[in-house]
Amino acid sequence: MKLDELNVYKLSMDIGERIWDFVNKWNYFEKDTIGKQLVRAIDSVAANLSEGFGRFHYKEKKNFNYYSRGSLYESKTWITKAKNRGLISEDDFLVLKKEINTIGKMLNSYNKSIGTYPTQGTKQVKEPEVNYYPIDDDIFED
């Protein structure tokens, strides 16, 4: 599989471009305070997926995916601040919120799959895994 075929990567790239389009329309002060932080955080999601994808050892791959997840949480904070300060509409916020939750669940599933290698027959070798994040985690809990 190639990186460009990974759905979580494609969605992360797409949301980064759309957030860029929002921020690009803001005035200087808004861009300099919230905008730069938001763009850096959301772009880090795809960037860390890329870096992890290129690593050889599965533990390194997982580690970079955890960085992606951290950046996703940071992005959630910045879009919430942008909504609260009237920089994005409630409708845009809800769309971004839904996409961030989807990406988070996909990241969890992708990370869970790393370190599982099929062998002969139906047996598999699987490294022990610690579940730090539940798959159904909604990072926008009310």
C-alpha angles and dihedrals in degrees: 000000000000124000091244089059093057108104095208089054093049092050091047091052092047096050090047091057093047093049088049088056091053095047094044089066095053123100122257098268093048092047093046095050111031102004100062092046093048094048093047092049097047093043089052090063093066093033093057091045087055094049093047091047089058095051120101103214118068093225090059090049091053092046093056090048088056088053088053090052091050090052089049090056090048090051089053089057093050096048089049090053090046090053093045090052094048097250095122129028125250089248093053090046092053092050092049091045091054092048093048090052090049092050090048092054091046091050090053092050093046092049091049090055094055114097095028112115125181117228134184117320117351098319121110134196111224127182115227111267133204113209104221094164126037112233093231092052112142106202090198097063113168 
